[in-house]
Amino acid sequence: MSELRRKIDDFLLVGRVALDNAQQSPEIAEAVARYGYDKARLEAGERLLAQAKQLLARQQSKYSDQYQATEALHQAFAAADKVYTAHRALARLAIKRMPQKDEALALNERKKTSLSGWLGQATVFYDNAPNDPELVAALARFNLTPEKLYEGQRLVQQVADLHSAQARGKYEAQQATADRNAVLDELDEWLAEFRTVAKLALADRPQQLEALGFRAVA
């Protein structure tokens, strides 16, 4: 568990203890009610606490989804690149005497290392290779059939789809984090105000104040 997660869990536990004991102890409830923290206001704190827990769980789920999408992308890319690399090598041999076809297969440049660049090159290669009769005939010399090219194209499209899913997952995880943090900030403000009120309301009852998880005013 990360240090941040431990801090959040500890913070939520503080809120849980304070709200539980404030509502379950008639004496504490009566004391804080004199300062405006009646049943409705304590229930508002409960809703904030419940929302914070819900958004924490959602944020964790979204990051888990993102990690899984990233792993799936890495695996799909490794499989597709292995096929694409072999097909590029065979295509270079096949069109050795057809330099005019280099550009059509994106062989007039080094294979890109960035994923976006790789996708662009591989897409051009597989869009053109099986649809040009001259290329099909040349590639047939090395048993690189249209069926094999279409399978390579399918693998590349899978990488493109997973890349989109990863990007979407990253955005959703970041948004879930922002939503979680906003509610945690709101709950923190609520608890800080309640802590101050409780210290005033229970100034002469330190044991009840400690039951809320708060220390007496120094």
Secondary structure, DSSP 8 states (H G I E B T S, - for coil): --HHHHHHHHHHHHHHHHHHHHHH-HHHHHHHHTTT--HHHHHHHHHHHHHHHHHHHHHHHHHHHHHHHHHHHHHHHHHHHHHHHHHHHHHHHHTTT-GGGTGGGT-SS---SSHHHHHHHHHHHHHHGGG-HHHHHHHHTTT--HHHHHHHHHHHHHHHHHHHHHHHHHHHHHHHHHHHHHHHHHHHHHHHHHHHHHHHHTTT-HHHHHHTT-----
